[in-house]
């Protein structure tokens, strides 16, 4: 009896550190369950090395339901521009936009319009006043969105500070349409369609029929995850087919400017910051539509939210960054346990 009691006591003693470790490192499922306290949150999907390891829907939403990804679609626009350059449809990021959009250039145009390049549009450094935020409503009510963007006054020189504007990515959609002779949606279906799981459910157009560059696009969280995985793997599908060059992904993730509002770096359609000690690349849409890629941990995470609320002003965006930090910590903890086991 004495020996049995000693064995039981030792077993209990050795079990205590494991319990404490588990309390410090909750499981992904527990983290996502608690995330339901974030009222705007609709879905979270977490994939590692291409496999979904956790997902959760809130308030009746699922990861298979189409939702507006808002400005997270700017990352998709960047991919289409990169492919167009590879295909020879566009000359490169230094190509000037004025000759392509000459029909919509305003009379007595500011000479600086002739200096704007495709790269300036991608990195939000066109210099033109933004058509996002307070100016967004007036812009989409105009009869010609491209012409309205080009008629905005300059607030900086091309290549200067970051001026976040959906108008810039809409010009890219107009440029792709004109140079390719096909709609941007047709190009997306052709170039990204071979990616299993990728599907644009709907995408709005401007009065001239040009698909909105960098907004008004809907897809399921699973579809956005598939796109994120394509970037995480360097542009190669799970079947080994290359859709985007690794060089373009590297260029897109190269910091080129900085947001005046968040301090985050910005490349070609992607934000960058460190979260929980990891380098993170992310697409961000109004209301809290997030596509995160954590390269070192081989993580791709999608979060969707109620697009009717301002994530930035409400603090919801910061809550989502904090949720990603928990996911990162849990992944590292699980990785550490696996290393000890091996």
N, C-alpha and C positions, 0 to 999 in steps of 0.2 A: 504493500500500500504506500509505504514511504517513497519507494522508487518511482511509483506511478505519479505521485504528487509532484516529485521533483521534475519529472519529464513534462508534466502539464504546465508547471510554472515556467520552465525554460521555453516551452513552445509559445506561451503567452508573451513572455519577455521579448522573444525574437519577432513576434508578430507586430509589436507596437510601432517600430520604425516604418514598416510598410504601410500601416494605417495612416500614420502621420504624413507620409509622402503622398498618399492618395488624396488626403485632405488638402495638401498644398497644391496638388496638380489634378484638378478635376478633369473628368473625361470630356471629350468633345461633345458627346450627347448631353451631358449635364450643363455644359456651357451654353449650348444652343437652346436648351429648354429654358434656362434662366433669361436668355436674351429676349424672350417674349415680353418682358417688362418694357422693352422699347416699343412704345405704341405705334410709331409709323412703320416698323419693320414688318416685311411681308414674307421674305424667304431668305435662307442662307444655305449655300451649297459649298462644301469643302472637298477638294480633291488633292490627292498627293500622288505624284508620279503617274498621273492619268487616271487614277481610280478614285471614285467618290467614297470618302471615308465617313462623311457625316452630312446630313441635310435636314432641314426643318422648315415647315411652312407654318405661318401664323394667321389666325383669324380667317381661316378658310382658303388661303392661298397655297399653291403648290409650285414646285420648281418646273413643272411642265406647262404652266399657264403663261400665255404671252403677256408681256407687260411693257410699257414704254420705258426704254432705258435712257431716255433723254440724252444728255451730253456725253454719256459713256460711249455713244455711237461715234464720237470724234476719233476714238481709237480705231474704229473700223474704217472711217474715212481715210485715216493715215495709212492703213494697210492697203487700201485700194490705190492710193497715190503711189505707194512704193511698188506695187505690182505694175502699174501703168508705166513707171519709169523702166522697170525691168523689161517690159514688153516693147519699149521704144515709142510708146504713145506720147509720153512726155520726155523732155530732154534731161531733166534733173531738177534738183531743188533750187538751183541758181537761175532757172528759166524765168524770164520776166512775164508777167501776166497781161500787160497792156495789149500786146498784139492779139492775144487770144480773145480778150473780152472787149475789143475795140468798139463793137456795136453798142455797148452799154456804157461807154465812157461818157461822163458829163461834158457839156460844152465848157470851154475855158477851164479845162481840168487843171488841177494843181500839178505842177511838173513832177512832184514826188510820186504820183500814181505810176509813172513809168519806171520807177525804181523798185516797186514791190515785186518780190519773187514768190514762187510756190513755197519755198522754204519759210519765208516770212509768214505766209498764211498758216502753215502747219504749226509754227511755234508761237503764234499769236503776237507777232512782232510787225504787223503791217503798218502800224502807226495811226490807222484810222480810228475814229471814235467808235466805241463798242455799240453793237446793235443788240446786246444781251442786257439783262437787268431791266432797269427802268425804260430803256429804249426799245425793248423787245416788242411790246405791243404795237407801237407805231410802225415798226419795221414790217411785221407780218400783215399789217393792214394796208401796206402800200401796194400799188399795182404791179410793180416790178422790183422784186427783192434784190436782184443782182445790181441793178442800176442804183437803188437806194443805198446799198453798201458802199459802192464806189463814189457816191456823192457825199459821204460823211466827211466832216472836216478832219484834218490831221491834228492829233494830240501829241504826236511824237514823230520822229523820222522813221522810215522803214528800217528795220533791224534794231530799233531802240528798245525801250522797255516793253514788258508784256502788257497787252491790252486784250483781255479775254473777250472774245466776240464770236458768236455763232455765225455772224456774217462772214467771217474769214473762211470757215469751213464750208459755208454755202457757196462761196466763190469757187472753192475746190471742186464741189459737185458740178457746178456749171462748166468749169474747165474740162473736167473728165468727160462730161456729156458732149461737149463741142468737139474735143479732139478725138474721141473714140467713135463718135457717130452713133452711140447707143446710150440708153439711160444708165444712171449710176446703179439703179437696182439690177438691171440686166447684167452689168459688169460684176456686181457683188455675187449674183447667182452663178455666173460663169466661173469666176475666179475663186470664190470661197465655197461654192456649192459642193465641190468634192469632199469637203470636210464633213465627216459624219456627225450628225446632230445639229449642224448649223442651218438655221432657217430664219429669214426675216418674215415675220407674220404680217406686218403692215408698215408702210412708210409713206408719209405725207409728201405732197408736192407743192411747189409755189405756183403762182398764177400762170407762169410760162410752162409749167409741166416738169420743172426740174425737181428731182427728189431733194429734200431738205438735207443739206450737208451738216452733219453733226447734231441732229435733233429729230424729234418726231418719228422715231423708229421704234418698232416693237419686236421683241423676240422673247422666248422663254428664258428663265435663268439657266437652264441646262444648255441652251443654245449659246448664250453668252459665255458660259463656262468652256464650251468647245472652242470658241474663238480664243479665249484666254490661254487654253492649253496649246493652241497652235503657236502662240508667241513664246510660251514657256519652253517648248521643245525646239525653238529656233526656226520655226516655219515649216516643220515637217509633220504630216499627219501620222496617226498611229499605223497606217498601212505603209509608211515610208515614202509618201509622195510629197515633194516640196511644193508649197504654195506661195511662200514668201521667202525672200532671201534672208539669210542670217545677217548679212551686212545691213539690210534695211532695218531690222529689229534693233541692232546695235545703235544705228543712227537715231532711231526713234527714242531710244532710252538714254541718249546722251543729253545731259542738262544743257539747255541753251538760254534759258531765262528763268526768272523767279516771279511767282505770284506776289503781287503787292498786298494781297489780303491774307494769305496763309503762310507765306515764306517757303512754300513747296517749290521744288525745281520743276521745270516743264521742258519736254523735248518736242517730238513731233506727235502730238495728240495724246501724250501720256504725262501724268504727274509722277513725281518721285519724292519720297521722303523715307526716313528711317522710322520704323515702328518696332518696339520691343527689341531694339538692337539689330534689326535686320533691314537690309535694303529692300524697299518695296516699290514696285511700279504699279500705277493704278489709273484706271479710267473712272471718271466721276461724273454722275448725272444728277441734275436738280432733284431735290427731295430725298436723295440718298440711294442712288443706283450705282453700285460699286463693283468694279472688277479689279481684284487685287492679284498680283503675282509676286511671290516671294521666292526668287530664284534659288538661293542657297538651300532652302528646305524643300524645294520642288513642290511648292504649294500654289494652287490656284483657288481663289475664293470669290464667290459671287454673293452679293447682298442686294436685295431689292426692297424698296420702301414705297410708301404712299407718295406719289409724285406731286400731290397737291400741297405739300408743306415745304417750307424752306429749311433744308437740312443745315445750311450754314448759320442762319440766324437763330434757329432753335437749339443749336448744339448737337443735333442728331448726327451730323457728320463726324464730330469728335467722338460721339458714342460708338459709331461704327468702327472708327480707328481703334478705339479701346477694345471693342469686341474682337477685332483682328489680333490685337496684342495678346488677348487670352488664348486665341486659337494657336498663335505662334508658340506661346509658352507651353501649352498642352502638347503640341507636336514635338517640341524639344524634349519635354519630360518623357514622352513615350519613346522617343529615340534613345534617350539616356538609359531607360529601363531595358530596352532591347539590347543595347551595347553591353550592359551588365550581365544580361542573360546569356549572351553569346560568349 
